[in-house]
Amino acid sequence: PSKQFNAITYSGDNTTSNARSTLGFQPDLVWTKRRSSPDSNYSNSLMDSSRGHDKVIYAQMTNAERTSPSNKDLVSFDSDVLL
């Protein structure tokens, strides 16, 4: 199962890249969850490789998808790299 799914915890530092190389595979779907957020609408973000790294679906919102306005979000679906 760890070749298809993995969960990691990290603390962002508001920089342009927070590369993670602990997955062991190239992800097709990334689901990020903020552990503390003043705006709960943006606390669950889903991105997939079909739409691209800058297209985001927020689980708590009803609109279909949004384009990420930030280069501090997911920047690519690299092999063994999450963020």
C-alpha positions as CSV (number, residue, x, y, z in Angstrom):
1,P,0.0,0.0,0.0
2,S,2.8,2.5,0.7
3,K,3.6,2.5,-3.1
4,Q,0.2,4.0,-3.8
5,F,-0.5,6.0,-0.7
6,N,1.4,7.9,1.9
7,A,0.7,10.6,4.5
8,I,3.3,13.0,5.7
9,T,3.2,15.9,8.1
10,Y,5.2,19.1,7.6
11,S,5.2,22.7,8.8
12,G,5.3,25.3,6.0
13,D,7.5,28.3,6.4
14,N,5.8,30.6,3.8
15,T,8.6,30.2,1.3
16,T,8.2,29.4,-2.4
17,S,9.1,25.8,-2.1
18,N,8.8,23.1,0.6
19,A,10.0,20.1,-1.3
20,R,9.3,16.7,0.3
21,S,11.1,13.6,-0.8
22,T,9.7,11.0,1.6
23,L,6.7,9.6,-0.4
24,G,8.6,7.0,-2.4
25,F,6.5,7.6,-5.5
26,Q,5.2,10.3,-7.8
27,P,1.8,11.4,-6.6
28,D,-1.2,11.8,-8.9
29,L,-3.5,13.3,-6.2
30,V,-2.3,15.5,-3.4
31,W,-4.7,16.3,-0.5
32,T,-3.4,19.0,1.9
33,K,-5.0,19.7,5.2
34,R,-4.1,22.7,7.3
35,R,-3.9,21.8,11.0
36,S,-4.9,25.3,12.0
37,S,-6.5,27.8,9.7
38,P,-8.4,31.1,10.3
39,D,-10.5,30.3,7.2
40,S,-11.9,26.8,7.3
41,N,-13.0,27.1,3.6
42,Y,-9.4,26.7,2.5
43,S,-8.2,24.0,5.0
44,N,-8.7,21.0,2.7
45,S,-7.1,21.4,-0.7
46,L,-7.0,18.8,-3.4
47,M,-4.8,18.9,-6.5
48,D,-4.3,16.3,-9.2
49,S,-1.8,15.8,-12.0
50,S,-4.6,15.7,-14.6
51,R,-5.6,19.3,-13.9
52,G,-2.1,20.5,-13.0
53,H,-0.4,21.7,-9.9
54,D,-2.1,25.2,-9.9
55,K,-5.7,24.0,-10.1
56,V,-7.2,23.5,-6.6
57,I,-10.4,22.0,-5.3
58,Y,-11.4,23.1,-1.8
59,A,-13.3,20.3,-0.1
60,Q,-15.5,22.7,1.9
61,M,-16.5,24.9,-1.0
62,T,-19.1,24.4,-3.7
63,N,-17.3,26.0,-6.7
64,A,-15.7,23.5,-9.1
65,E,-12.0,24.5,-9.0
66,R,-9.8,27.5,-8.6
67,T,-6.5,28.5,-9.9
68,S,-4.0,28.9,-7.1
69,P,-2.9,32.5,-6.7
70,S,0.3,31.5,-4.9
71,N,3.6,30.0,-5.8
72,K,3.7,28.8,-2.2
73,D,1.2,26.1,-2.9
74,L,2.0,22.8,-4.7
75,V,4.5,23.7,-7.4
76,S,4.9,20.3,-9.2
77,F,4.2,16.6,-9.1
78,D,7.8,15.4,-9.2
79,S,8.9,11.9,-8.6
80,D,9.2,11.4,-4.8
81,V,8.5,15.1,-4.2
82,L,5.2,16.4,-2.7
83,L,5.6,20.1,-2.1
